[in-house]
């Protein structure tokens, strides 16, 4: 099998398997035409979301979330306004998942107690899913000379009050 990674706006990121038995030029040409017509790069997922009727997804919300973990929390009210009422937070062990008001309190307490010099969320994949955007990437924290990285997953939801996080999961920082 030949494996060709592609992104499909309608169904998210997938790995397409093309059988080696597709040796006929017409079959290969047809498969290539379908892949090229349907594929997008990670950078063009956002325009696809606009074409699907979603408002543009600015990085301002992501930057505000990350900044909330610098120097003891910053503007926690602004941070809390980016969190959906039904938020699910899935931190790494030994903590366990929490939802709703408990999840919001967990994150605001964590932000208030975190004293980093820099916090950055860098998306590697953004996938529109109806009124949602699924995001995966790297969360970087700098504390003094120490630089820590962890992986994160978020699901954003468009609400009448703008984009809000409904799911936030992250790995241990290393």
N, CA, C and O of each residue as an XYZ file, in Angstrom:
696
protein
N       0.833     -1.187      0.000
C       0.000      0.000      0.000
C       0.874      1.245      0.000
O       1.913      1.293      0.658
N       0.439      2.239     -0.742
C       1.052      3.563     -0.688
C       0.204      4.396      0.263
O      -1.020      4.417      0.137
N       0.824      5.072      1.201
C       0.064      5.898      2.133
C       0.281      7.360      1.792
O       1.415      7.825      1.682
N      -0.818      8.077      1.627
C      -0.764      9.479      1.251
C      -1.555     10.276      2.286
O      -2.784     10.204      2.293
N      -0.881     11.042      3.172
C      -1.643     11.837      4.139
C      -2.302     13.028      3.456
O      -1.670     13.717      2.655
N      -3.551     13.267      3.766
C      -4.291     14.393      3.207
C      -5.274     14.894      4.253
O      -5.601     14.190      5.208
N      -5.737     16.120      4.056
C      -6.744     16.715      4.921
C      -8.010     16.912      4.103
O      -7.957     17.465      3.004
N      -9.138     16.470      4.620
C     -10.409     16.644      3.953
C     -11.301     17.508      4.831
O     -11.614     17.109      5.953
N     -11.728     18.699      4.353
C     -12.519     19.592      5.190
C     -13.796     18.944      5.700
O     -14.240     19.255      6.805
N     -14.396     18.052      4.923
C     -15.663     17.472      5.344
C     -15.504     16.438      6.442
O     -16.438     16.219      7.213
N     -14.348     15.795      6.535
C     -14.231     14.708      7.505
C     -12.942     14.758      8.309
O     -12.594     13.759      8.939
N     -12.228     15.855      8.320
C     -11.028     15.971      9.147
C      -9.827     15.311      8.515
O      -9.850     14.946      7.339
N      -8.785     15.160      9.294
C      -7.538     14.590      8.796
C      -7.667     13.070      8.711
O      -8.121     12.412      9.647
N      -7.256     12.534      7.563
C      -7.327     11.095      7.349
C      -6.046     10.631      6.675
O      -5.283     11.440      6.146
N      -5.820      9.344      6.697
C      -4.707      8.743      5.977
C      -5.317      7.903      4.868
O      -6.025      6.932      5.136
N      -5.045      8.273      3.625
C      -5.620      7.585      2.478
C      -4.708      6.436      2.088
O      -3.506      6.629      1.910
N      -5.262      5.256      1.955
C      -4.497      4.093      1.514
C      -4.880      3.790      0.068
O      -6.047      3.547     -0.240
N      -3.894      3.807     -0.805
C      -4.107      3.534     -2.223
C      -3.496      2.173     -2.527
O      -2.280      2.012     -2.424
N      -4.320      1.183     -2.902
C      -3.784     -0.154     -3.178
C      -2.778     -0.137     -4.324
O      -2.951      0.592     -5.301
N      -1.733     -0.942     -4.199
C      -0.734     -1.050     -5.264
C      -1.348     -1.613     -6.540
O      -0.820     -1.411     -7.633
N      -2.468     -2.322     -6.395
C      -3.109     -2.905     -7.574
C      -3.686     -1.839     -8.501
O      -4.082     -2.150     -9.624
N      -3.739     -0.608     -8.056
C      -4.203      0.466     -8.917
C      -3.083      0.864     -9.855
O      -2.566      1.980     -9.789
N      -2.723     -0.036    -10.707
C      -1.597      0.222    -11.593
C      -2.037      0.844    -12.914
O      -1.209      1.382    -13.649
N      -3.308      0.777    -13.219
C      -3.764      1.366    -14.469
C      -3.658      2.885    -14.386
O      -4.083      3.476    -13.394
N      -3.102      3.520    -15.404
C      -2.940      4.978    -15.368
C      -4.254      5.724    -15.132
O      -4.262      6.743    -14.442
N      -5.339      5.246    -15.681
C      -6.618      5.943    -15.517
C      -7.061      5.932    -14.056
O      -7.558      6.937    -13.548
N      -6.879      4.785    -13.375
C      -7.268      4.696    -11.966
C      -6.405      5.619    -11.108
O      -6.906      6.308    -10.218
N      -5.103      5.623    -11.387
C      -4.206      6.503    -10.625
C      -4.544      7.966    -10.874
O      -4.562      8.770     -9.942
N      -4.813      8.310    -12.130
C      -5.151      9.694    -12.457
C      -6.451     10.106    -11.768
O      -6.558     11.224    -11.265
N      -7.441      9.207    -11.742
C      -8.712      9.515    -11.081
C      -8.510      9.694     -9.581
O      -9.059     10.623     -8.988
N      -7.727      8.811     -8.963
C      -7.465      8.919     -7.524
C      -6.728     10.216     -7.207
O      -7.049     10.889     -6.228
N      -5.748     10.570     -8.026
C      -4.996     11.803     -7.811
C      -5.904     13.021     -7.973
O      -5.798     13.976     -7.205
N      -6.786     12.995     -8.955
C      -7.704     14.116     -9.164
C      -8.621     14.302     -7.960
O      -8.871     15.431     -7.540
N      -9.123     13.199     -7.402
C      -9.982     13.280     -6.216
C      -9.202     13.834     -5.036
O      -9.692     14.711     -4.325
N      -7.988     13.331     -4.821
C      -7.172     13.812     -3.703
C      -6.864     15.294     -3.831
O      -6.968     16.034     -2.853
N      -6.489     15.734     -5.019
C      -6.154     17.140     -5.214
C      -7.379     18.030     -5.088
O      -7.282     19.143     -4.572
N      -8.514     17.564     -5.546
C      -9.729     18.367     -5.468
C     -10.231     18.500     -4.037
O     -10.788     19.533     -3.666
N     -10.037     17.460     -3.233
C     -10.583     17.447     -1.876
C      -9.606     17.893     -0.811
O     -10.023     18.286      0.278
N      -8.320     17.841     -1.095
C      -7.351     18.083     -0.024
C      -7.149     19.561      0.221
O      -7.343     20.405     -0.654
N      -6.738     19.844      1.488
C      -6.340     21.192      1.875
C      -5.135     21.051      2.767
O      -4.873     19.971      3.296
N      -4.403     22.122      2.939
C      -3.283     22.092      3.882
C      -3.776     22.588      5.221
O      -4.880     23.124      5.314
N      -2.968     22.417      6.272
C      -3.345     22.891      7.601
C      -3.604     24.390      7.570
O      -4.471     24.880      8.294
N      -2.867     25.127      6.743
C      -3.037     26.567      6.689
C      -4.361     26.965      6.065
O      -4.863     28.054      6.343
N      -4.944     26.107      5.224
C      -6.165     26.509      4.550
C      -7.410     25.948      5.208
O      -8.499     26.091      4.653
N      -7.298     25.313      6.368
C      -8.483     24.835      7.069
C      -9.390     25.990      7.471
O     -10.613     25.849      7.442
N      -8.819     27.117      7.844
C      -9.628     28.234      8.291
C     -10.456     28.832      7.162
O     -11.640     29.094      7.375
N      -9.900     29.066      5.967
C     -10.764     29.526      4.888
C     -11.874     28.522      4.583
O     -12.978     28.924      4.217
N     -11.604     27.229      4.726
C     -12.641     26.223      4.521
C     -13.754     26.412      5.543
O     -14.923     26.194      5.227
N     -13.408     26.815      6.768
C     -14.433     27.036      7.785
C     -15.294     28.239      7.412
O     -16.503     28.227      7.644
N     -14.692     29.269      6.842
C     -15.485     30.419      6.401
C     -16.414     30.005      5.269
O     -17.569     30.428      5.227
N     -15.917     29.180      4.352
C     -16.751     28.718      3.246
C     -17.917     27.886      3.766
O     -18.976     27.841      3.141
N     -17.725     27.224      4.917
C     -18.778     26.412      5.514
C     -19.750     27.273      6.321
O     -20.677     26.739      6.931
N     -19.556     28.599      6.337
C     -20.470     29.478      7.037
C     -20.023     29.873      8.433
O     -20.739     30.607      9.113
N     -18.864     29.413      8.881
C     -18.357     29.805     10.194
C     -17.632     31.135     10.085
O     -17.000     31.418      9.067
N     -17.719     31.960     11.136
C     -16.921     33.181     11.132
C     -15.437     32.837     11.177
O     -15.052     31.737     11.574
N     -14.622     33.785     10.769
C     -13.177     33.566     10.805
C     -12.744     33.254     12.230
O     -13.247     33.841     13.188
N     -11.808     32.328     12.355
C     -11.313     31.910     13.663
C      -9.992     32.612     13.921
O      -8.943     32.122     13.502
N     -10.023     33.758     14.606
C      -8.773     34.478     14.845
C      -7.952     33.822     15.937
O      -8.488     33.112     16.787
N      -6.659     34.062     15.911
C      -5.768     33.522     16.931
C      -5.818     34.311     18.223
O      -5.167     33.933     19.198
N      -6.578     35.400     18.256
C      -6.652     36.223     19.453
C      -7.139     35.465     20.674
O      -6.614     35.649     21.772
N      -8.141     34.614     20.490
C      -8.658     33.827     21.607
C      -7.593     32.866     22.134
O      -7.418     32.717     23.343
N      -6.889     32.220     21.211
C      -5.835     31.276     21.607
C      -4.731     32.004     22.366
O      -4.256     31.521     23.394
N      -4.323     33.168     21.859
C      -3.274     33.948     22.516
C      -3.720     34.397     23.904
O      -2.922     34.396     24.841
N      -4.992     34.781     24.045
C      -5.503     35.200     25.353
C      -5.517     34.035     26.338
O      -5.200     34.213     27.514
N      -5.883     32.841     25.863
C      -5.846     31.663     26.743
C      -4.433     31.428     27.246
O      -4.213     31.262     28.446
N      -3.482     31.415     26.333
C      -2.088     31.156     26.709
C      -1.577     32.226     27.665
O      -0.903     31.910     28.646
N      -1.891     33.492     27.386
C      -1.399     34.597     28.216
C      -1.938     34.535     29.637
O      -1.334     35.093     30.552
N      -3.060     33.866     29.831
C      -3.638     33.748     31.169
C      -2.751     32.967     32.122
O      -2.942     33.030     33.336
N      -1.786     32.234     31.589
C      -0.895     31.423     32.423
C       0.458     32.104     32.645
O       1.402     31.467     33.112
N       0.553     33.392     32.314
C       1.806     34.136     32.496
C       1.700     35.002     33.745
O       0.741     35.754     33.914
N       2.691     34.887     34.611
C       2.809     35.768     35.767
C       1.671     35.727     36.754
O       1.398     36.734     37.408
N       0.999     34.610     36.887
C      -0.036     34.489     37.907
C      -1.440     34.785     37.437
O      -2.285     35.176     38.242
N      -1.712     34.612     36.170
C      -3.088     34.628     35.712
C      -3.555     35.821     34.922
O      -4.478     35.678     34.120
N      -2.974     36.994     35.097
C      -3.420     38.149     34.321
C      -4.893     38.446     34.552
O      -5.359     38.429     35.691
N      -5.629     38.718     33.479
C      -7.051     39.044     33.550
C      -7.863     37.753     33.547
O      -8.227     37.246     32.486
N      -8.146     37.224     34.737
C      -8.859     35.948     34.832
C     -10.308     36.066     34.372
O     -10.895     35.074     33.939
N     -10.897     37.259     34.455
C     -12.254     37.455     33.952
C     -12.311     37.269     32.446
O     -13.218     36.617     31.929
N     -11.337     37.846     31.738
C     -11.271     37.678     30.282
C     -11.012     36.216     29.935
O     -11.580     35.690     28.977
N     -10.157     35.566     30.713
C      -9.865     34.145     30.510
C     -11.141     33.323     30.671
O     -11.453     32.474     29.836
N     -11.869     33.581     31.746
C     -13.087     32.817     32.030
C     -14.140     33.014     30.941
O     -14.903     32.092     30.655
N     -14.195     34.196     30.332
C     -15.173     34.449     29.265
C     -14.894     33.621     28.014
O     -15.776     33.482     27.167
N     -13.695     33.072     27.879
C     -13.361     32.214     26.732
C     -13.700     30.749     26.983
O     -13.526     29.911     26.098
N     -14.181     30.437     28.182
C     -14.485     29.058     28.562
C     -15.998     28.844     28.543
O     -16.746     29.603     29.160
N     -16.441     27.813     27.835
C     -17.861     27.490     27.715
C     -18.381     26.935     29.038
O     -17.638     26.290     29.778
N     -19.656     27.185     29.334
C     -20.255     26.704     30.590
C     -20.175     25.191     30.748
O     -20.107     24.691     31.871
N     -20.184     24.458     29.641
C     -20.135     22.992     29.711
C     -18.732     22.450     29.439
O     -18.573     21.294     29.045
N     -17.722     23.285     29.651
C     -16.321     22.918     29.417
C     -15.954     21.589     30.083
O     -16.353     21.314     31.214
N     -15.191     20.780     29.362
C     -14.579     19.569     29.922
C     -13.077     19.790     29.900
O     -12.507     20.117     28.859
N     -12.434     19.613     31.051
C     -10.983     19.738     31.176
C     -10.430     18.357     31.488
O     -10.894     17.690     32.412
N      -9.434     17.929     30.715
C      -8.790     16.632     30.920
C      -7.295     16.841     31.112
O      -6.521     16.742     30.160
N      -6.882     17.135     32.364
C      -5.455     17.320     32.640
C      -4.748     15.973     32.718
O      -5.401     14.934     32.806
N      -3.424     15.985     32.686
C      -2.697     14.718     32.834
C      -2.845     14.172     34.259
O      -3.172     14.911     35.187
N      -2.600     12.868     34.413
C      -2.639     12.228     35.738
C      -1.605     12.887     36.631
O      -0.567     13.308     36.120
N      -1.818     13.000     37.898
C      -2.811     12.300     38.709
C      -4.151     13.009     38.778
O      -5.086     12.460     39.360
N      -4.295     14.212     38.208
C      -5.591     14.891     38.217
C      -6.546     14.148     37.301
O      -6.118     13.420     36.405
N      -7.844     14.332     37.526
C      -8.824     13.669     36.676
C      -9.720     14.713     36.020
O      -9.724     15.882     36.405
N     -10.467     14.271     35.034
C     -11.303     15.166     34.241
C     -12.382     15.814     35.102
O     -12.909     15.206     36.033
N     -12.696     17.063     34.768
C     -13.772     17.797     35.426
C     -14.582     18.511     34.354
O     -14.104     18.742     33.243
N     -15.830     18.859     34.711
C     -16.725     19.454     33.727
C     -17.477     20.630     34.330
O     -17.665     20.706     35.544
N     -17.904     21.544     33.468
C     -18.755     22.657     33.866
C     -18.056     23.646     34.778
O     -16.901     24.006     34.550
N     -18.772     24.089     35.826
C     -18.237     25.094     36.754
C     -16.963     24.602     37.430
O     -16.048     25.389     37.674
N     -16.893     23.296     37.737
C     -15.679     22.745     38.354
C     -14.484     22.848     37.406
O     -13.364     23.115     37.842
N     -14.723     22.638     36.118
C     -13.645     22.730     35.124
C     -13.168     24.177     34.980
O     -11.968     24.436     34.890
N     -14.102     25.101     34.961
C     -13.733     26.520     34.855
C     -12.928     26.936     36.082
O     -11.909     27.615     35.959
N     -13.384     26.530     37.261
C     -12.658     26.850     38.499
C     -11.271     26.207     38.500
O     -10.299     26.835     38.920
N     -11.172     24.954     38.030
C      -9.884     24.257     37.952
C      -8.898     25.074     37.107
O      -7.759     25.296     37.517
N      -9.342     25.518     35.926
C      -8.444     26.259     35.031
C      -8.103     27.645     35.568
O      -6.952     28.072     35.481
N      -9.084     28.354     36.119
C      -8.770     29.691     36.641
C      -7.845     29.598     37.847
O      -6.959     30.437     38.008
N      -8.035     28.590     38.700
C      -7.111     28.388     39.828
C      -5.715     28.053     39.319
O      -4.720     28.572     39.826
N      -5.648     27.182     38.312
C      -4.357     26.800     37.738
C      -3.656     28.019     37.133
O      -2.457     28.216     37.333
N      -4.407     28.828     36.396
C      -3.821     30.029     35.786
C      -3.327     30.999     36.858
O      -2.261     31.595     36.711
N      -4.098     31.158     37.934
C      -3.710     32.086     39.005
C      -2.444     31.625     39.721
O      -1.678     32.450     40.219
N      -2.221     30.308     39.776
C      -1.067     29.757     40.499
C       0.155     29.560     39.614
O       1.252     29.330     40.122
N      -0.017     29.645     38.300
C       1.089     29.404     37.375
C       1.877     30.690     37.182
O       1.322     31.716     36.788
N       3.158     30.628     37.460
C       4.016     31.821     37.377
C       5.072     31.608     36.292
O       6.239     31.361     36.595
N       4.662     31.703     35.045
C       5.604     31.535     33.942
C       5.900     32.884     33.299
O       5.133     33.838     33.437
N       7.014     32.943     32.603
C       7.391     34.155     31.882
C       6.770     34.180     30.490
O       6.600     35.244     29.895
N       6.433     32.993     29.976
C       5.871     32.896     28.626
C       5.012     31.650     28.541
O       5.339     30.616     29.124
N       3.919     31.753     27.816
C       3.026     30.628     27.557
C       2.524     30.791     26.135
O       2.015     31.851     25.770
N       2.665     29.747     25.331
C       2.265     29.836     23.927
C       1.585     28.544     23.498
O       2.085     27.451     23.762
N       0.438     28.678     22.835
C      -0.278     27.556     22.229
C      -0.056     27.644     20.725
O      -0.477     28.608     20.085
N       0.606     26.634     20.162
C       0.920     26.636     18.735
C       0.171     25.490     18.063
O       0.526     24.327     18.257
N      -0.861     25.799     17.275
C      -1.628     24.732     16.640
C      -0.844     24.043     15.529
O      -0.129     24.686     14.761
N      -0.993     22.731     15.459
C      -0.428     21.950     14.363
C      -1.531     21.534     13.400
O      -1.271     21.280     12.224
N      -2.768     21.463     13.900
C      -3.905     21.062     13.074
C      -5.152     21.783     13.561
O      -5.431     21.824     14.759
N      -5.892     22.348     12.627
C      -7.179     22.985     12.889
C      -8.183     22.357     11.938
O      -7.990     22.384     10.723
N      -9.252     21.793     12.484
C     -10.228     21.117     11.646
C     -11.625     21.641     11.955
O     -12.115     21.434     13.065
N     -12.288     22.318     11.004
C     -13.671     22.746     11.214
C     -14.583     21.528     11.306
O     -14.446     20.579     10.534
N     -15.518     21.562     12.261
C     -16.491     20.477     12.450
C     -17.840     21.107     12.765
O     -18.224     21.184     13.932
N     -18.564     21.559     11.748
C     -19.837     22.244     11.979
C     -19.584     23.523     12.764
O     -18.758     24.339     12.353
N     -20.291     23.722     13.906
C     -20.077     24.941     14.698
C     -18.840     24.865     15.590
O     -18.614     25.747     16.419
N     -18.049     23.822     15.422
C     -16.854     23.606     16.231
C     -15.592     23.729     15.380
O     -15.639     23.622     14.155
N     -14.471     23.954     16.049
C     -13.149     23.815     15.438
C     -12.347     22.932     16.372
O     -12.225     23.224     17.562
N     -11.800     21.852     15.833
C     -10.959     20.929     16.594
C      -9.515     21.353     16.373
O      -9.081     21.527     15.234
N      -8.775     21.518     17.456
C      -7.402     22.027     17.380
C      -6.465     21.114     18.162
O      -6.777     20.691     19.275
N      -5.324     20.820     17.571
C      -4.267     20.061     18.244
C      -2.965     20.805     18.040
O      -2.734     21.393     16.983
N      -2.109     20.780     19.062
C      -0.847     21.477     18.920
C       0.073     21.291     20.103
O      -0.062     20.342     20.875
N       1.019     22.221     20.236
C       2.024     22.181     21.299
C       1.827     23.381     22.213
O       1.664     24.513     21.757
N       1.846     23.109     23.510
C       1.757     24.171     24.518
C       3.146     24.331     25.099
O       3.709     23.386     25.650
N       3.701     25.534     24.975
C       5.044     25.820     25.462
C       4.940     26.765     26.654
O       4.221     27.763     26.611
N       5.673     26.434     27.722
C       5.778     27.290     28.905
C       7.246     27.576     29.171
O       8.087     26.681     29.073
N       7.560     28.842     29.512
C       8.927     29.208     29.886
C       8.879     29.755     31.304
O       8.168     30.716     31.599
N       9.657     29.116     32.174
C       9.796     29.565     33.559
C      11.283     29.787     33.798
O      12.042     28.829     33.942
N      11.696     31.043     33.840
C      13.126     31.349     33.947
C      13.838     30.857     32.706
O      13.452     31.193     31.587
N      14.879     30.058     32.902
C      15.626     29.487     31.773
C      15.035     28.156     31.316
O      15.472     27.590     30.314
N      14.060     27.668     32.037
C      13.475     26.359     31.740
C      12.365     26.477     30.700
O      11.451     27.290     30.842
N      12.454     25.664     29.659
C      11.465     25.644     28.588
C      10.780     24.282     28.605
O      11.439     23.250     28.479
N       9.459     24.280     28.762
C       8.689     23.040     28.839
C       7.706     22.975     27.676
O       7.158     23.993     27.254
N       7.490     21.760     27.161
C       6.546     21.550     26.065
C       5.591     20.424     26.427
O       5.979     19.454     27.079
N       4.359     20.556     26.008
C       3.354     19.509     26.145
C       2.425     19.581     24.950
O       2.364     20.601     24.263
N       1.711     18.513     24.704
C       0.741     18.489     23.608
C      -0.629     18.872     24.163
O      -0.949     18.563     25.311
N      -1.433     19.547     23.341
C      -2.784     19.889     23.775
C      -3.783     19.578     22.671
O      -3.443     19.504     21.490
N      -5.018     19.400     23.095
C      -6.156     19.241     22.204
C      -7.248     20.157     22.727
O      -7.523     20.183     23.927
N      -7.868     20.906     21.831
C      -8.992     21.771     22.201
C     -10.100     21.605     21.186
O      -9.866     21.323     20.011
N     -11.301     21.787     21.668
C     -12.438     21.912     20.766
C     -13.080     23.251     21.103
O     -13.480     23.503     22.240
N     -13.168     24.100     20.087
C     -13.779     25.417     20.223
C     -15.203     25.346     19.683
O     -15.485     24.584     18.759
N     -16.095     26.139     20.260
C     -17.468     26.219     19.760
C     -17.817     27.683     19.506
O     -17.530     28.554     20.328
N     -18.439     27.940     18.355
C     -18.914     29.288     18.063
C     -20.222     29.496     18.823
O     -21.159     28.709     18.690
N     -20.275     30.559     19.619
C     -21.469     30.909     20.391
C     -21.894     32.325     19.983
O     -21.163     32.993     19.252
N     -23.046     32.787     20.433
C     -23.432     34.173     20.153
C     -22.434     35.189     20.723
O     -22.417     36.347     20.305
N     -21.605     34.753     21.675
C     -20.611     35.632     22.297
C     -19.203     35.352     21.790
O     -18.229     35.746     22.432
N     -19.078     34.682     20.658
C     -17.769     34.388     20.074
C     -17.323     32.963     20.350
O     -18.085     32.143     20.863
N     -16.067     32.682     19.999
C     -15.503     31.343     20.174
C     -15.241     31.068     21.651
O     -14.708     31.916     22.367
N     -15.626     29.858     22.103
C     -15.385     29.438     23.485
C     -14.854     28.010     23.473
O     -15.211     27.208     22.610
N     -13.999     27.705     24.441
C     -13.425     26.363     24.563
C     -14.435     25.449     25.251
O     -14.943     25.778     26.323
N     -14.728     24.290     24.631
C     -15.616     23.304     25.247
C     -14.851     22.061     25.703
O     -15.359     21.281     26.508
N     -13.634     21.876     25.193
C     -12.785     20.754     25.608
C     -11.341     21.235     25.618
O     -10.882     21.868     24.667
N     -10.627     20.931     26.701
C      -9.199     21.264     26.783
C      -8.509     20.095     27.454
O      -8.762     19.781     28.617
N      -7.636     19.462     26.701
C      -6.866     18.308     27.191
C      -5.403     18.595     26.912
O      -5.062     19.150     25.867
N      -4.535     18.218     27.846
C      -3.102     18.405     27.613
C      -2.304     17.296     28.269
O      -2.765     16.620     29.189
N      -1.090     17.132     27.763
C      -0.183     16.098     28.276
C       0.733     16.707     29.330
O       0.708     17.914     29.569
N       1.535     15.862     29.950
C       2.559     16.351     30.885
C       3.549     17.221     30.123
O       3.841     16.987     28.950
N       4.051     18.222     30.816
C       5.078     19.077     30.222
C       6.437     18.445     30.459
O       6.703     17.914     31.537
N       7.288     18.502     29.460
C       8.639     17.938     29.561
C       9.636     18.945     29.062
O      10.837     18.675     29.059
